[in-house]
Amino acid sequence: MQDVLISPMITEKMTNLAADKGKYGFLVSPSANKIEIAKAIEKRFEVHVVNVRTINHPGKIKTQFRKSGRFTGRTSKFKKAIITLKEGEKIELFEQV
């Protein structure tokens, strides 16, 4: 379960969601499912997860033009999870930011 959670998402939008609705965002492993994500968060932060929503982001194709020609590549794909906690619970990691 250590490799399910990669990092928390600390953005302005996620900070507002955490303050208003008790929703938190995490970057997770692309192979993780909702049950594994919920168990990892409950074990790591000792909270009760009510709902998990996942979003798969495919990598984008990027093109560079140089003197020696045109290069195409891809950005990495990633998966993020937005979790909802039981009412009245918080994750202290986000409160310090």
C-alpha positions in Angstrom: 0.0 0.0 0.0 3.0 2.3 0.2 3.2 2.8 -3.5 -0.5 3.6 -4.0 -0.3 7.3 -2.9 2.3 9.3 -4.7 1.8 12.9 -3.4 -0.9 15.2 -2.3 -2.3 17.8 -4.7 -1.9 21.2 -3.1 -3.4 23.7 -5.5 -5.7 26.6 -5.0 -8.8 24.7 -6.2 -8.1 21.7 -4.0 -7.4 23.9 -0.9 -10.8 25.5 -1.4 -12.5 22.1 -1.8 -10.8 20.9 1.4 -11.9 24.0 3.4 -15.5 24.0 2.1 -16.5 20.4 1.5 -13.9 18.1 3.1 -12.5 16.8 -0.2 -8.8 16.2 -0.7 -6.8 15.4 -3.9 -3.9 13.0 -4.3 -1.8 11.8 -7.2 -2.0 8.0 -7.1 -0.5 5.1 -9.0 -2.1 4.6 -12.4 -2.8 0.9 -11.6 -4.5 1.6 -8.2 -8.3 1.1 -7.9 -10.7 3.0 -5.7 -10.7 0.4 -2.9 -6.9 0.4 -2.6 -6.9 4.2 -2.6 -9.5 4.4 0.2 -7.6 1.8 2.3 -4.3 3.5 1.8 -5.7 6.9 2.9 -7.5 5.4 5.9 -4.3 3.6 7.0 -2.0 6.5 6.4 -4.0 9.4 7.9 -6.4 7.5 10.3 -9.6 9.0 8.8 -12.8 7.5 7.4 -13.2 7.8 3.6 -16.8 8.2 2.3 -16.2 8.5 -1.4 -13.4 8.2 -3.9 -13.4 9.6 -7.4 -10.6 9.0 -9.9 -9.5 10.8 -13.0 -7.1 9.3 -15.6 -5.0 11.9 -17.5 -3.4 10.6 -20.6 0.0 12.0 -21.6 -0.1 14.9 -24.1 1.9 14.9 -27.4 4.4 17.8 -27.4 6.4 19.0 -30.5 9.6 20.9 -30.5 11.1 22.7 -33.5 14.8 23.0 -33.6 17.5 23.8 -36.2 18.1 20.1 -36.7 14.4 19.3 -37.3 11.2 18.5 -35.5 11.0 16.4 -32.4 7.9 14.9 -30.9 7.5 13.4 -27.5 4.9 12.6 -24.8 4.4 13.9 -21.3 3.8 11.3 -18.7 0.3 10.0 -17.9 -1.0 10.2 -14.3 -4.0 9.5 -12.2 -5.5 11.6 -9.5 -8.0 10.8 -6.9 -10.4 13.2 -5.1 -11.6 11.7 -1.8 -14.4 12.8 0.5 -13.9 12.3 4.2 -16.6 11.7 6.9 -18.1 14.9 8.1 -16.0 16.6 10.8 -12.7 14.9 9.9 -9.6 16.6 8.5 -6.2 15.6 7.2 -3.6 17.6 9.1 -1.2 17.6 6.2 -3.3 20.1 4.3 -3.9 22.3 7.3 -0.2 23.2 7.6 0.0 24.6 4.1 
